[in-house]
């Protein structure tokens, strides 16, 4: 692995396939329980993208007469069905309780017994719905929800379920390497955007990840720098950026029906995400409303408090999970009237169409570890306005201060009014998106797992 810029952490950006020289791992187990949560969010996107990329790498190797250099299985909550053809193991707990059990030192179905695949579940009994310990040389937690050291000790001392605690230790001495993906440290960067309980949980889990002593995967050099600045050894941190090729072709017929339902038949501005305080929706809406006033003034119309009746301003569409959107913002949506429209969560094929048809994509979060929607919009050929704090934007977007409503408004007006500027950001965005694929990200994960899982 290379060490870019002398920072000390590893960065995978060029690899397209796992290297044959790397040492072979016996088995890798990938945690996918995030997919079963009510709001999978960006972490869910990462998990799906990673699985798709691993499948693509496998297809290519099989077509060439080879096979993956590692054996991959997935692990999730009871009743989970991840979107992959890899063998899947499941906990004896539903997702609601799985993270709680792990955080309190319980196995949550992690055991050292024989694994059961999806096809074997009917024959499994008791808590032996899943087995993690036996045969797995690497466990990759795709979020900060993962088994603690005490949970692993319990698992190693049992044949299934919650067995007795043993004296076995976690990490190298147990023969299992544990990798954790840390997507961001947003609760530290913008603590006011998180409830106290959420901050405590994230801090607890980050400390647990650091205590495990294993590798930490991050999606950006910014997140890597935050971890290293907080005392994590640089050699433990590996940067693997996300892919941008996961949405697939648009379902234009379904999109047409959706837009028609909302009375839309022209250009629009789009924002996408899980709407929670750190996504900065309040300032985004205020910036859009201010942009409406600017456009009205410059077109000779009388400025108003909302965008109603200003036909020179494309409507703003909001697509995504509601998350924990404050009630005050919901009230603001009603005040602004029909020019700001909440579409709610949409299917991926509809989302792909929204990205393609949007005149401008607008994303101004207070903080992001990566910022996948920005890259999704770029991949669709849409010019982007983004916060300076979004690593995915690079220099391929019109960057703004997310706290400055006037600057957000000026950027909206500028990009809507200047076709040449839009075209410039379209070209820059497409070029940036082309360098990000899930196959490349999956290959980087495989390389890391091989190095860790050698017998």
Secondary structure, DSSP 8 states (H G I E B T S, - for coil): ---GGG-SSEEE-S--S--TTS--BS-EEEE-GGGGSS--HHHHHHHHHHHHHHHHHHHHHHHTT---SS-EEEEESTT---SSSSEEEE-SS-HHHHHHHHHTT--TT--SS----GGGGGG--TTTT---STT-SEEEESSS----HHHHHHHHT-SSSS----S--SSGGGT-EEEEE----HHHHTGGGS-HHHHHHHHHHHHHHHHH---EEESSHHHHHHHHHTT--GGGEEEE---S--S-S--HHHHHHHHHHTT--S-EEEEES--SGGG-HHHHHHHHHHHHHHHHHHTT----SS-TT-TTS-EEEEES--TT--HHHHHHHHHTGGGEEEEES--HHHHHHHHHH-SEEEE--S--SS-HHHHHHHHTT--EEEETT-GGGTTSSEEE-TT-HHHHHHHHHHHHH-HHHHHHHHHHHHHHHHT--HHHHHHHHHHHHHHHSB-
